[in-house]
């Protein structure tokens, strides 16, 4: 099987590369060579590689900066998926695309399922939701993998930032009223390769993973995250404790720590 990975320089992509199965030929051009907002470059990479599966790990992920960089966020996270899907459909390739908990408003008391209606509260979430819809409308066979709170060994992540602050002795406040599932990119990478090789999912079963039937029948969606629920403060506390500096960390509320972008409060 031949797989084309878009967004090969990111944190998740590094683990996708590391976890690549032996029977997969992985094509991983650099983002400098294939800008997903440039349909000509994407088409060239797809037509040259003729992949069976395209994994799109490219994304604009700066949640706060997206509030000002609206055009860029929507170009990368939204409109590019229509082009990727259309090109994939032409050659019969399947697409796996990563989305986010930010497509929800975070007001649900229970964990969100694939069948819950999206309601983004910020530009980042809205741009990712557009990408989901554009991919579905393209007609390409696809699986949208929604995940959240990613951390890994490579690249920037919240735990890495907390570790650096703890090591440097920096007093830190972290919100304790936002809830999610911290997800390790190596685990997500392994799950992705399971999806790539799952005939059941590609036969359409993923679109009906819950009962009653999904309210979004044209979209094949899976929620993939690690077990357990935590706040950002819980996660930071584990890091500061491991560093031996728990006294540097204090909890605060979202209202006490305003950010340019609104966040879903409980997007488990």
N, C-alpha and C positions, 0 to 999 in steps of 0.2 A: 504493500500500500504506500502511495506517495502522498505526503502531507505538506502543505505550504503554511508556514507560520508567519503571520503578519504581526509586527510589533515585537521583534525578536530581542530587543535590548532591555526589556523591562524585567521587573522582579519575578513575576509569574513565568515569563518566557524562559528565564534561566533554569527554572525547575522543570518546565516542559522539555527543555533540551536534555536535562540531566536524566529525566525519567522516560525518555523515548524508548518504546519497545523495540526489540531486535528486528522485528519484521516490518518496521516502518522506515521508509526513506524520508527523512525530514529535510525540507528545503527552508532555510531560515535567512533570508536576505536582511541586511541591516535596515533600520528605519530611514537612514539617510539615502538608501537606494530605492526604497518603496514607501513613499509618503501616501498613506491611505486616502488622503484628500485629493490625490492626483489620480484620476481614473485611468489616465494613459499609462502611468507607471504600474498601477495595480493590474491592468489588463496585460501588460507586458510580462509581469512576473507569473501571472496565471497561465498565460498561453505558452510561455517558455517551459514552465514546470509541469503543466497538465496534471495537477494534483487530483486525487480522489476526494480529499478533504482539505478545506481551508479553515485554519484556526485563527481567529482575529483576536489578538491580545493587545492591539494598539488602542490607546484611549487617552483622552484628556482627563486627568484625575484630580487636578487641583480644585477642590470644591469651592473654596473661597475666591480664588482668582477667577473662576468661571463666571462669577456674578458680573465682572467687568469685561471679560473676554468672551462675550456671548457668541459672537460669530465663529470664533475658533472652536469653542466647545461643541457647538452644533455641527460644525463641519466634520470634526473628527469623530464624535460620538454618535452623530445622527445621520447626516446625509451620506457619509462615506459608506454606510451599511447598505444603502440602496444600490450603489454602484457595485460593491463587492458581491452582493446577492445576484444582481443581474448578470455579471460576468460568470459567476459560478454556475448559474442556471444554463448558460450557453453551452458549457462543456459537461454538464451533468455532475458537477462537484457538489459535495455537501459542505455546509458551513457551520462551525461552532463559534459562537460569539458570547463574550462575557458582558453581563450587565450587573446591576447593583441593587442593594436594598433602598437606595435613594429614589427609586421609582415609586416608593410608598410614602405616605405622609407621617407614618409613625404613631398613629392614634389608636391602632388596634390593641386590644387587650391580650389577644392570643397571637401565636406565631403566624406570620403571613404564609399562605400557601400559594402555589402556582395559579390558583383560580381566583385569587383576590384581585379586585380592580385597582390598577395603579393610580396614584394621585401625587405626583412629585411636588415638593415644596420649594425647590430651588432650580437654578439654571442647570447645574450638573445633572440632577435627577431628570429634568425635562429633556435634556439632550440625550441621555441614555435611553429614556423611554422612546424618543423619536427613532433612535437606532433600532430598537426592537421592532417597531412598526414598519420601518423602511425595509428591514430584512424580510419580515413576513410578507410584505407587499411585493417583494422582488420575485416571488415564486420559487426561490431556491429551497431545496430540502435543507432544513436547518434545525439546530438545537440552540436555544438561548439559555445560557448558564448564569443565573443570578447568584451572586455571592456577596460577602461583606467583610469588612474590617481585616483586609489582607495584611499578613506580615510574612517575611521570609528572610533567608540568609543574605540575599543580594538586594541592593537598592535601598531606598528610603522607606521607612515604615514607622508607625507610632512607637512600637517597642524599642526600635533602634534609637529614636529621638529621646525617649525616656531614659534609656541606658546612658546616652551621652550626657544628659543633664545630671543624672545621678553621679556619674564619674567625675564630672566637673564641679560637683558640689552646689548646683544651682537650685535654690528653692523653687518649687513648682506647684501650681494649682491645676487640678484636672477635674472635669465635670463628673459627678456621680449620679446623674439622673438621665443619662442616655444609655440605652441597653441594646446589645447586639451579640453576635457570635464571632469572636476572633477566629480567623481562618488561616491556617498555615498553607503557604503556596505550594509546598511539596505535596501536601495532601490533595489540594485542588488539582495539581498537575496529574497525579495518579488517577483521580476521578475522571479527568478529561480524557485520558487515554482509554479508560474503561468505556466512556461514552463513544469514542471513536470506533471501538471494536464491538459495540453492542447492536446486533441486528434488530433486537426487539425495539430499541429506541428509534432506530431509523425507519422501522416499519410503521411508526406513528403512535406507539403506545405512550410515549412521553407526554402527548397532548392531553391525555386523559388519566393523569396520575392521581386525581382525587375525585371524590364524589360529593355533590353533584357534578356533572360534566363541566369542564372548564368554560368560563365565560368568554374566553379569548380563543375561539376554535381555530383560528388561522395561525396561531403562534404555538410552537413547540417549546415549552419552557420547563426548566428544572431548577429548583433551588438547591444549591450545594454549599454547605458550610460545615465547620467542625461542630462537635457536640458542645453543650453547655452554653450558659448565658452569663454575660459580664457587663459591667459598666466600663467606661474608659478609665475611671479611677481604679477599679479592680485590677485592670490590666497593668496600669502604671504602678500600682502598689506591689504587684508581684515582681516587677522589674527593680524597683527601688529597694525592695526587701532583699532580693538576690544580690544586689550590689552592696548591701550592708548600710544603706543610707535611708531607711524609711522615714526618719524624722524630717527629711527635706520635703516630703510630699503632703499636701493638704487637699481635701475635697472641696468642691464648690458646685454651685448649681449652674445650669445653662444661662440663667438670667444674670448671674454674677460674672460670666465669662462670655460676653457677646462676640459674635463673629459676623463677617459680612454675609455669609450664607446661613440660612436656616437649615437645621438638621432634623431628620426624623427622630423623635424621642425614643420610640421603641420600635425598632425595625427588625426584630428577631425573625 
